[in-house]
Amino acid sequence: QVQLVEPGGGLVRSGRSLGLCCAASGLSFWRYGMKWYRQAPGQKREWVASIFPTNGGTYYRTSVKDRSSISRDNEENMAYLQMNRLRPEDTAVYYCYVRDSGLDLWGQGTQVTVSS
């Protein structure tokens, strides 16, 4: 059974940095692209960043592109999202995501709150 667990998150001041991690189990992690999504209160869940499984290619939504870094450790089955120069509008529940065998699999989410 695939599990995605995101410890971390928290409350930070605007302009500061925060790192999120996602621990994956139950799958051959190195084979899968990983993504981060977020959902702000009253808003739809939106894609934040992606990382490819082999070449490590990365993609970001425009609003975070110059402030964020997604990475992975295929030995430890971990995915990471480093966010810098955080803004109040980054406040959301952040989820890691993988698609496996046609299924959309989500972590439980972790709350990130950015105070102004």
N, CA, C and O atoms as a MOPAC input file, in Angstrom:
PM7 MOZYME 1SCF
protein

 N      0.84900 1    -1.18200 1     0.00000 1
 C      0.00000 1     0.00000 1     0.00000 1
 C      0.89200 1     1.24300 1     0.00000 1
 O      1.81100 1     1.37400 1     0.80900 1
 N      0.59600 1     2.13800 1    -0.92300 1
 C      1.38800 1     3.36000 1    -1.03300 1
 C      0.98500 1     4.33400 1     0.07500 1
 O     -0.19900 1     4.56300 1     0.32200 1
 N      1.97900 1     4.89100 1     0.72300 1
 C      1.72800 1     5.91700 1     1.71900 1
 C      2.63700 1     7.11400 1     1.46600 1
 O      3.81900 1     6.97500 1     1.15200 1
 N      2.05000 1     8.27700 1     1.61200 1
 C      2.79100 1     9.53100 1     1.52700 1
 C      2.54500 1    10.28800 1     2.81900 1
 O      1.40300 1    10.56500 1     3.18600 1
 N      3.62000 1    10.61500 1     3.49700 1
 C      3.49400 1    11.28800 1     4.79100 1
 C      4.30300 1    12.57600 1     4.76000 1
 O      5.48400 1    12.57700 1     4.41500 1
 N      3.65300 1    13.66200 1     5.12400 1
 C      4.31000 1    14.96500 1     5.11300 1
 C      4.38700 1    15.52000 1     6.52900 1
 O      3.45200 1    16.19000 1     6.96700 1
 N      5.44200 1    15.27100 1     7.23900 1
 C      5.62500 1    15.97200 1     8.50200 1
 C      6.04000 1    17.40400 1     8.21200 1
 O      6.29300 1    17.74500 1     7.05600 1
 N      6.11500 1    18.22300 1     9.19700 1
 C      6.60900 1    19.57600 1     8.99200 1
 C      5.48400 1    20.55900 1     8.77500 1
 O      4.37700 1    20.36700 1     9.27800 1
 N      5.75700 1    21.59600 1     8.04000 1
 C      4.83000 1    22.70300 1     7.93200 1
 C      4.99700 1    23.60400 1     9.13900 1
 O      5.94700 1    23.45500 1     9.90800 1
 N      4.08300 1    24.52800 1     9.30300 1
 C      4.14900 1    25.39100 1    10.46200 1
 C      3.81200 1    26.82800 1    10.15500 1
 O      3.32600 1    27.16300 1     9.07500 1
 N      4.08400 1    27.67000 1    11.13500 1
 C      3.80200 1    29.09900 1    11.05000 1
 C      5.11700 1    29.84300 1    10.86200 1
 O      6.05200 1    29.66600 1    11.64200 1
 N      5.18700 1    30.67000 1     9.83500 1
 C      6.39600 1    31.44100 1     9.57900 1
 C      6.03600 1    32.87900 1     9.24600 1
 O      4.92000 1    33.17200 1     8.81500 1
 N      6.98300 1    33.75900 1     9.45000 1
 C      6.77400 1    35.15900 1     9.10300 1
 C      7.00900 1    35.37200 1     7.61000 1
 O      7.80400 1    34.66900 1     6.98700 1
 N      6.32700 1    36.32200 1     7.06800 1
 C      6.51600 1    36.67200 1     5.67200 1
 C      7.98800 1    36.97800 1     5.40000 1
 O      8.65400 1    37.65100 1     6.18700 1
 N      8.47700 1    36.47500 1     4.28200 1
 C      9.86300 1    36.69300 1     3.91100 1
 C     10.81000 1    35.59900 1     4.36500 1
 O     11.94800 1    35.52800 1     3.90100 1
 N     10.35200 1    34.75300 1     5.26200 1
 C     11.18800 1    33.65800 1     5.75100 1
 C     11.06700 1    32.43500 1     4.85000 1
 O     10.34300 1    32.44300 1     3.85400 1
 N     11.79200 1    31.38600 1     5.22400 1
 C     11.83600 1    30.15100 1     4.43700 1
 C     11.26300 1    28.99700 1     5.23300 1
 O     11.21100 1    29.02000 1     6.46300 1
 N     10.83500 1    27.98700 1     4.49500 1
 C     10.31000 1    26.78100 1     5.12700 1
 C     10.54400 1    25.61100 1     4.19300 1
 O     10.36300 1    25.73200 1     2.98100 1
 N     10.94600 1    24.48100 1     4.75100 1
 C     11.13500 1    23.27400 1     3.95900 1
 C     10.10600 1    22.22900 1     4.32800 1
 O      9.83500 1    21.99000 1     5.50400 1
 N      9.53500 1    21.60800 1     3.30800 1
 C      8.58900 1    20.53200 1     3.49300 1
 C      9.20300 1    19.24200 1     2.98900 1
 O     10.02200 1    19.25000 1     2.07000 1
 N      8.80900 1    18.14300 1     3.58900 1
 C      9.27800 1    16.85500 1     3.10500 1
 C      8.11600 1    15.88100 1     3.00400 1
 O      7.08800 1    16.03200 1     3.66400 1
 N      8.31100 1    14.88800 1     2.16600 1
 C      7.29900 1    13.86900 1     1.93000 1
 C      7.99800 1    12.51400 1     1.94000 1
 O      8.87600 1    12.25100 1     1.11700 1
 N      7.60700 1    11.67100 1     2.86300 1
 C      8.17300 1    10.32500 1     2.96000 1
 C      7.24400 1     9.34700 1     2.26100 1
 O      6.07700 1     9.20800 1     2.62700 1
 N      7.77000 1     8.67700 1     1.26100 1
 C      6.96500 1     7.74300 1     0.47100 1
 C      7.32000 1     6.30300 1     0.81400 1
 O      8.48000 1     5.98600 1     1.07600 1
 N      6.33200 1     5.45200 1     0.81000 1
 C      6.55400 1     4.03300 1     1.03800 1
 C      5.55600 1     3.23400 1     0.21700 1
 O      4.51600 1     3.74500 1    -0.19800 1
 N      5.89300 1     1.97200 1    -0.00800 1
 C      4.98100 1     1.09800 1    -0.72800 1
 C      5.05900 1     1.20100 1    -2.24000 1
 O      4.19200 1     0.68400 1    -2.94500 1
 N      6.08200 1     1.85900 1    -2.74100 1
 C      6.25500 1     1.96500 1    -4.18500 1
 C      7.73400 1     2.06900 1    -4.52300 1
 O      8.56800 1     2.40600 1    -3.68400 1
 N      8.02800 1     1.76700 1    -5.78400 1
 C      9.40100 1     1.93400 1    -6.26800 1
 C      9.59000 1     3.41000 1    -6.57000 1
 O      9.41300 1     3.86600 1    -7.70000 1
 N      9.94300 1     4.12000 1    -5.55900 1
 C      9.92500 1     5.58900 1    -5.58500 1
 C     10.69400 1     6.14200 1    -6.77100 1
 O     10.25500 1     7.10800 1    -7.39500 1
 N     11.80800 1     5.55800 1    -7.08400 1
 C     12.67900 1     6.11900 1    -8.12000 1
 C     12.01100 1     6.14000 1    -9.49500 1
 O     12.46500 1     6.84100 1   -10.40000 1
 N     10.92900 1     5.36700 1    -9.64700 1
 C     10.25800 1     5.28000 1   -10.93900 1
 C      9.22400 1     6.36700 1   -11.16000 1
 O      8.74400 1     6.54100 1   -12.28000 1
 N      8.87100 1     7.10400 1   -10.10900 1
 C      7.71500 1     7.98200 1   -10.18900 1
 C      8.07300 1     9.46000 1   -10.11500 1
 O      8.92500 1     9.88100 1    -9.33200 1
 N      7.39800 1    10.22500 1   -10.95200 1
 C      7.42900 1    11.65800 1   -10.77500 1
 C      6.65100 1    12.03600 1    -9.52500 1
 O      5.63700 1    11.41600 1    -9.20200 1
 N      7.12100 1    13.03400 1    -8.83900 1
 C      6.46700 1    13.50700 1    -7.61900 1
 C      6.02000 1    14.94900 1    -7.81800 1
 O      6.64900 1    15.72700 1    -8.53500 1
 N      4.92200 1    15.27600 1    -7.16500 1
 C      4.39400 1    16.63700 1    -7.27000 1
 C      4.01300 1    17.14200 1    -5.88100 1
 O      3.76200 1    16.37400 1    -4.95200 1
 N      3.98200 1    18.45100 1    -5.78600 1
 C      3.42500 1    19.13600 1    -4.62500 1
 C      2.23000 1    19.95800 1    -5.10400 1
 O      2.26800 1    20.59600 1    -6.15600 1
 N      1.19100 1    19.92100 1    -4.31400 1
 C      0.00900 1    20.74800 1    -4.52300 1
 C     -0.25200 1    21.51900 1    -3.23100 1
 O      0.32400 1    21.22800 1    -2.18300 1
 N     -1.12900 1    22.50200 1    -3.33700 1
 C     -1.56500 1    23.20700 1    -2.13600 1
 C     -3.02000 1    23.63300 1    -2.29900 1
 O     -3.53900 1    23.78100 1    -3.40500 1
 N     -3.64400 1    23.82000 1    -1.15500 1
 C     -5.03500 1    24.27900 1    -1.16000 1
 C     -5.22100 1    25.29900 1    -0.06200 1
 O     -5.09500 1    25.00100 1     1.12600 1
 N     -5.52300 1    26.50900 1    -0.48800 1
 C     -5.79600 1    27.59100 1     0.44400 1
 C     -7.26700 1    27.54700 1     0.85600 1
 O     -8.09100 1    26.97600 1     0.14000 1
 N     -7.60400 1    28.14200 1     1.99500 1
 C     -8.99300 1    28.13300 1     2.45300 1
 C     -9.93900 1    28.69400 1     1.39600 1
 O     -9.72400 1    29.79200 1     0.88200 1
 N    -10.97500 1    27.94300 1     1.07800 1
 C    -11.96200 1    28.39900 1     0.12100 1
 C    -11.52900 1    28.34400 1    -1.32500 1
 O    -12.24500 1    28.81000 1    -2.21200 1
 N    -10.35400 1    27.77500 1    -1.57000 1
 C     -9.81800 1    27.73100 1    -2.93600 1
 C     -9.68500 1    26.29400 1    -3.42000 1
 O     -9.69100 1    25.35400 1    -2.62500 1
 N     -9.56600 1    26.14000 1    -4.71400 1
 C     -9.31700 1    24.81900 1    -5.28100 1
 C     -7.86700 1    24.41100 1    -5.03600 1
 O     -6.97900 1    25.25100 1    -4.89500 1
 N     -7.65800 1    23.12100 1    -4.99000 1
 C     -6.28900 1    22.63500 1    -4.86300 1
 C     -5.52800 1    22.97300 1    -6.14700 1
 O     -6.04400 1    22.79200 1    -7.25000 1
 N     -4.30500 1    23.46100 1    -5.99300 1
 C     -3.53000 1    23.86100 1    -7.15900 1
 C     -2.15500 1    23.23500 1    -7.13100 1
 O     -1.55600 1    23.01000 1    -6.07900 1
 N     -1.68500 1    22.96700 1    -8.32300 1
 C     -0.35500 1    22.39300 1    -8.48900 1
 C      0.70200 1    23.43500 1    -8.14500 1
 O      0.55300 1    24.61600 1    -8.45800 1
 N      1.77500 1    22.97900 1    -7.49400 1
 C      2.85400 1    23.87400 1    -7.10800 1
 C      4.14800 1    23.55100 1    -7.85900 1
 O      4.77400 1    24.43600 1    -8.44200 1
 N      4.53900 1    22.27400 1    -7.83700 1
 C      5.82400 1    21.91400 1    -8.43100 1
 C      5.85300 1    20.42700 1    -8.75100 1
 O      5.12500 1    19.63200 1    -8.15600 1
 N      6.70700 1    20.06700 1    -9.70100 1
 C      6.88300 1    18.66800 1   -10.10300 1
 C      8.35300 1    18.35800 1   -10.24400 1
 O      9.16300 1    19.23500 1   -10.54500 1
 N      8.69000 1    17.10100 1   -10.02200 1
 C     10.04600 1    16.63900 1   -10.28700 1
 C      9.96900 1    15.27500 1   -10.96000 1
 O      9.26100 1    14.37800 1   -10.50100 1
 N     10.71200 1    15.13500 1   -12.05700 1
 C     10.71400 1    13.89100 1   -12.80700 1
 C     11.53100 1    12.83900 1   -12.06500 1
 O     12.38800 1    13.17200 1   -11.24700 1
 N     11.26000 1    11.55500 1   -12.35700 1
 C     11.89100 1    10.49900 1   -11.57300 1
 C     13.34900 1    10.23600 1   -11.89900 1
 O     14.12800 1     9.89700 1   -11.00800 1
 N     13.73000 1    10.38300 1   -13.14500 1
 C     15.07800 1     9.94700 1   -13.50000 1
 C     16.02100 1    11.11900 1   -13.73100 1
 O     17.08000 1    11.20000 1   -13.10800 1
 N     15.64500 1    12.01300 1   -14.61000 1
 C     16.56600 1    13.11700 1   -14.87700 1
 C     16.42100 1    14.26000 1   -13.88500 1
 O     17.18300 1    15.22600 1   -13.92200 1
 N     15.44200 1    14.14400 1   -13.00100 1
 C     15.28600 1    15.17000 1   -11.97700 1
 C     14.81600 1    16.51600 1   -12.49700 1
 O     14.95200 1    17.53100 1   -11.81400 1
 N     14.26100 1    16.52700 1   -13.71000 1
 C     13.74500 1    17.77700 1   -14.24000 1
 C     12.65500 1    18.33700 1   -13.34500 1
 O     11.85300 1    17.58800 1   -12.78800 1
 N     12.62600 1    19.64700 1   -13.20900 1
 C     11.68100 1    20.28700 1   -12.29700 1
 C     10.83500 1    21.33500 1   -13.00000 1
 O     11.26400 1    21.96000 1   -13.97000 1
 N      9.63800 1    21.51000 1   -12.49400 1
 C      8.71500 1    22.50000 1   -13.03000 1
 C      7.97000 1    23.13700 1   -11.87000 1
 O      7.69800 1    22.49300 1   -10.85600 1
 N      7.64000 1    24.43100 1   -12.03800 1
 C      7.01200 1    25.17600 1   -10.96100 1
 C      5.87900 1    26.03000 1   -11.50000 1
 O      5.88800 1    26.45400 1   -12.65600 1
 N      4.88900 1    26.27600 1   -10.62200 1
 C      3.89800 1    27.27200 1   -11.00100 1
 C      4.58500 1    28.62800 1   -10.96900 1
 O      5.54200 1    28.83000 1   -10.22100 1
 N      4.10400 1    29.53300 1   -11.76400 1
 C      4.77600 1    30.81600 1   -11.94500 1
 C      4.96500 1    31.56600 1   -10.63300 1
 O      6.01600 1    32.16700 1   -10.40800 1
 N      3.97000 1    31.53700 1    -9.77600 1
 C      4.02900 1    32.36800 1    -8.57100 1
 C      5.07600 1    31.91100 1    -7.56300 1
 O      5.41900 1    32.66400 1    -6.65200 1
 N      5.59000 1    30.69300 1    -7.70800 1
 C      6.60200 1    30.21100 1    -6.75700 1
 C      7.92500 1    29.94100 1    -7.43500 1
 O      8.90800 1    29.62500 1    -6.76500 1
 N      7.96900 1    30.05800 1    -8.74500 1
 C      9.10100 1    29.55600 1    -9.51700 1
 C     10.44000 1    30.08800 1    -9.03300 1
 O     11.39500 1    29.32100 1    -8.91500 1
 N     10.53100 1    31.36000 1    -8.75500 1
 C     11.80800 1    31.95800 1    -8.38000 1
 C     12.07100 1    31.88800 1    -6.88100 1
 O     13.07700 1    32.40900 1    -6.40000 1
 N     11.17400 1    31.24700 1    -6.14500 1
 C     11.30700 1    31.22800 1    -4.67700 1
 C     11.34200 1    29.81700 1    -4.11600 1
 O     11.46500 1    29.63000 1    -2.90500 1
 N     11.23500 1    28.82500 1    -4.98800 1
 C     11.05200 1    27.46000 1    -4.49100 1
 C     11.98300 1    26.48500 1    -5.18100 1
 O     12.50500 1    26.73700 1    -6.26600 1
 N     12.16800 1    25.36700 1    -4.51100 1
 C     13.00100 1    24.30900 1    -5.08000 1
 C     12.43400 1    22.95700 1    -4.66400 1
 O     12.30300 1    22.65500 1    -3.47800 1
 N     12.10400 1    22.15700 1    -5.66300 1
 C     11.65500 1    20.79600 1    -5.39400 1
 C     12.82500 1    19.85500 1    -5.63900 1
 O     13.59500 1    20.04200 1    -6.58100 1
 N     12.95200 1    18.86100 1    -4.80100 1
 C     14.04200 1    17.90800 1    -4.94600 1
 C     13.59000 1    16.54000 1    -4.45300 1
 O     12.49300 1    16.38700 1    -3.91700 1
 N     14.44200 1    15.56700 1    -4.64100 1
 C     14.10500 1    14.20600 1    -4.22000 1
 C     15.36700 1    13.45300 1    -3.84000 1
 O     16.46600 1    13.79000 1    -4.28000 1
 N     15.19300 1    12.43800 1    -3.02400 1
 C     16.26700 1    11.53700 1    -2.64900 1
 C     15.74500 1    10.12400 1    -2.90000 1
 O     14.97300 1     9.58400 1    -2.10900 1
 N     16.17300 1     9.54500 1    -3.99700 1
 C     15.65300 1     8.22600 1    -4.37900 1
 C     16.17200 1     7.10600 1    -3.47600 1
 O     15.59800 1     6.01800 1    -3.43700 1
 N     17.23500 1     7.37200 1    -2.76700 1
 C     17.73300 1     6.37400 1    -1.81000 1
 C     16.86900 1     6.33400 1    -0.55300 1
 O     16.64600 1     5.27600 1     0.03500 1
 N     16.39500 1     7.50000 1    -0.15900 1
 C     15.61200 1     7.61200 1     1.07100 1
 C     14.10900 1     7.66200 1     0.81500 1
 O     13.32300 1     7.75700 1     1.75700 1
 N     13.70600 1     7.59800 1    -0.45400 1
 C     12.28400 1     7.68800 1    -0.82100 1
 C     11.63300 1     8.95700 1    -0.27100 1
 O     10.55200 1     8.92500 1     0.31600 1
 N     12.32500 1    10.06200 1    -0.48100 1
 C     11.86000 1    11.33600 1     0.04400 1
 C     11.73300 1    12.36800 1    -1.07800 1
 O     12.53800 1    12.40600 1    -2.00800 1
 N     10.72200 1    13.18500 1    -0.96300 1
 C     10.58100 1    14.36000 1    -1.81700 1
 C     10.56100 1    15.59400 1    -0.92200 1
 O     10.10300 1    15.54900 1     0.22000 1
 N     11.06600 1    16.69100 1    -1.46700 1
 C     11.20800 1    17.91000 1    -0.66700 1
 C     10.68200 1    19.11200 1    -1.45100 1
 O     10.69200 1    19.13500 1    -2.68200 1
 N     10.22800 1    20.09600 1    -0.69900 1
 C      9.87600 1    21.38200 1    -1.28500 1
 C     10.41800 1    22.46600 1    -0.36600 1
 O      9.96100 1    22.62700 1     0.76500 1
 N     11.38000 1    23.19000 1    -0.86100 1
 C     11.94500 1    24.32300 1    -0.13300 1
 C     11.30200 1    25.59600 1    -0.66200 1
 O     11.33400 1    25.86200 1    -1.86300 1
 N     10.72700 1    26.36900 1     0.22200 1
 C     10.08100 1    27.60500 1    -0.18500 1
 C     10.74900 1    28.77200 1     0.53800 1
 O     10.89700 1    28.76500 1     1.76000 1
 N     11.14000 1    29.75300 1    -0.23000 1
 C     11.83800 1    30.92400 1     0.30000 1
 C     11.00300 1    32.17600 1     0.06400 1
 O     10.07100 1    32.19000 1    -0.74100 1
 N     11.36700 1    33.21700 1     0.78800 1
 C     10.67300 1    34.50300 1     0.65500 1
 C      9.16200 1    34.28400 1     0.65400 1
 O      8.44500 1    34.74000 1    -0.23700 1
 N      8.71400 1    33.58800 1     1.65800 1
 C      7.29800 1    33.23700 1     1.73800 1
 C      6.42700 1    34.47300 1     1.86800 1
 O      6.82700 1    35.49200 1     2.43200 1
 N      5.23400 1    34.35000 1     1.33200 1
 C      4.25700 1    35.43300 1     1.32800 1
 C      2.97700 1    34.95500 1     2.00000 1
 O      2.72300 1    33.75100 1     2.05700 1
 N      2.17500 1    35.87100 1     2.50300 1
 C      0.90300 1    35.43500 1     3.10100 1
 C      0.04800 1    34.60800 1     2.14200 1
 O     -0.68200 1    33.71400 1     2.57000 1
 N      0.14000 1    34.90400 1     0.86300 1
 C     -0.67200 1    34.14900 1    -0.10100 1
 C     -0.17100 1    32.72600 1    -0.31800 1
 O     -0.81900 1    31.94600 1    -1.01700 1
 N      0.96500 1    32.37600 1     0.26700 1
 C      1.42400 1    30.98800 1     0.23500 1
 C      0.75800 1    30.14400 1     1.32000 1
 O      0.94500 1    28.92900 1     1.36700 1
 N     -0.01200 1    30.78400 1     2.18100 1
 C     -0.70900 1    30.05100 1     3.22700 1
 C     -1.66900 1    29.03500 1     2.61900 1
 O     -2.53700 1    29.38200 1     1.81800 1
 N     -1.50100 1    27.78400 1     3.01000 1
 C     -2.30800 1    26.70700 1     2.44100 1
 C     -1.94500 1    25.39900 1     3.12700 1
 O     -0.97400 1    25.31900 1     3.87900 1
 N     -2.73500 1    24.39000 1     2.85300 1
 C     -2.34200 1    23.02100 1     3.17900 1
 C     -1.59300 1    22.47900 1     1.97400 1
 O     -2.08900 1    22.52800 1     0.84800 1
 N     -0.40000 1    21.96400 1     2.21800 1
 C      0.45700 1    21.45200 1     1.15800 1
 C      0.41000 1    19.92500 1     1.14700 1
 O      0.49900 1    19.26900 1     2.18500 1
 N      0.26700 1    19.38300 1    -0.06700 1
 C      0.14600 1    17.94300 1    -0.23900 1
 C      1.20700 1    17.43500 1    -1.20600 1
 O      1.48200 1    18.07600 1    -2.22100 1
 N      1.79100 1    16.30800 1    -0.90400 1
 C      2.58300 1    15.64100 1    -1.92800 1
 C      1.69200 1    14.63200 1    -2.64200 1
 O      0.70900 1    14.14000 1    -2.08700 1
 N      2.05700 1    14.33800 1    -3.87700 1
 C      1.17700 1    13.58500 1    -4.77200 1
 C      2.00600 1    12.69100 1    -5.67200 1
 O      3.09500 1    13.05300 1    -6.11800 1
 N      1.46000 1    11.51400 1    -5.92400 1
 C      2.02500 1    10.62300 1    -6.92700 1
 C      0.86700 1     9.90200 1    -7.61400 1
 O     -0.15700 1     9.61200 1    -6.99700 1
 N      1.04900 1     9.62200 1    -8.89100 1
 C      0.06200 1     8.84400 1    -9.62000 1
 C      0.62700 1     7.45100 1    -9.82900 1
 O      1.69300 1     7.28400 1   -10.42200 1
 N     -0.08100 1     6.46800 1    -9.34500 1
 C      0.39000 1     5.09000 1    -9.38000 1
 C     -0.71900 1     4.18200 1    -9.88700 1
 O     -1.81000 1     4.14200 1    -9.31900 1
 N     -0.43300 1     3.46300 1   -10.94800 1
 C     -1.39400 1     2.51000 1   -11.50900 1
 C     -2.74500 1     3.16000 1   -11.78900 1
 O     -3.79600 1     2.56700 1   -11.54800 1
 N     -2.69900 1     4.37100 1   -12.29500 1
 C     -3.92100 1     5.08200 1   -12.63800 1
 C     -4.63400 1     5.72100 1   -11.47000 1
 O     -5.71400 1     6.28700 1   -11.63700 1
 N     -4.05200 1     5.64000 1   -10.30100 1
 C     -4.67800 1     6.22500 1    -9.12100 1
 C     -3.94700 1     7.48600 1    -8.68700 1
 O     -2.71900 1     7.55700 1    -8.74100 1
 N     -4.71600 1     8.47700 1    -8.25800 1
 C     -4.14500 1     9.68900 1    -7.68000 1
 C     -3.97100 1     9.45900 1    -6.17900 1
 O     -4.93400 1     9.20900 1    -5.45400 1
 N     -2.72600 1     9.54900 1    -5.73800 1
 C     -2.42800 1     9.26800 1    -4.33800 1
 C     -1.90200 1    10.52500 1    -3.66800 1
 O     -1.01000 1    11.19100 1    -4.19300 1
 N     -2.45500 1    10.84600 1    -2.50900 1
 C     -2.14500 1    12.08400 1    -1.80700 1
 C     -1.64700 1    11.79900 1    -0.40400 1
 O     -2.06200 1    10.83100 1     0.23300 1
 N     -0.75700 1    12.64900 1     0.06400 1
 C     -0.44300 1    12.64900 1     1.46400 1
 C     -1.57600 1    13.27600 1     2.25600 1
 O     -2.57100 1    13.73000 1     1.69200 1
 N     -1.41200 1    13.29400 1     3.56200 1
 C     -2.49200 1    13.82100 1     4.41700 1
 C     -2.50700 1    15.34000 1     4.44700 1
 O     -3.47100 1    15.95500 1     4.90400 1
 N     -1.42600 1    15.93800 1     3.95400 1
 C     -1.34500 1    17.38700 1     3.92400 1
 C     -0.69900 1    17.95000 1     5.17400 1
 O     -0.79700 1    17.37700 1     6.25900 1
 N     -0.04000 1    19.07800 1     5.00000 1
 C      0.56800 1    19.76400 1     6.12300 1
 C      0.28800 1    21.26300 1     5.98700 1
 O      0.40700 1    21.82900 1     4.90100 1
 N     -0.07800 1    21.88600 1     7.08200 1
 C     -0.48200 1    23.29800 1     7.05800 1
 C      0.74100 1    24.20300 1     7.08000 1
 O      1.63400 1    24.05600 1     7.91500 1
 N      0.75900 1    25.13500 1     6.14800 1
 C      1.75100 1    26.20400 1     6.13700 1
 C      1.00100 1    27.52300 1     6.27000 1
 O      0.13300 1    27.83900 1     5.45600 1
 N      1.33800 1    28.28200 1     7.29300 1
 C      0.71600 1    29.58000 1     7.51700 1
 C      1.79600 1    30.63800 1     7.52800 1
 O      2.76300 1    30.55300 1     8.28400 1
 N      1.62000 1    31.63900 1     6.68000 1
 C      2.58600 1    32.72500 1     6.57200 1
 C      1.93900 1    33.98800 1     7.10500 1
 O      0.93200 1    34.45400 1     6.57100 1
 N      2.51200 1    34.53200 1     8.14400 1
 C      1.96500 1    35.75200 1     8.74700 1
 C      2.63900 1    36.97300 1     8.15100 1
 O      3.81700 1    36.94900 1     7.79700 1
 N      1.87400 1    38.02500 1     8.05100 1
 C      2.40200 1    39.26600 1     7.45800 1
 C      3.08700 1    40.13700 1     8.50700 1
 O      3.58700 1    41.21400 1     8.18400 1

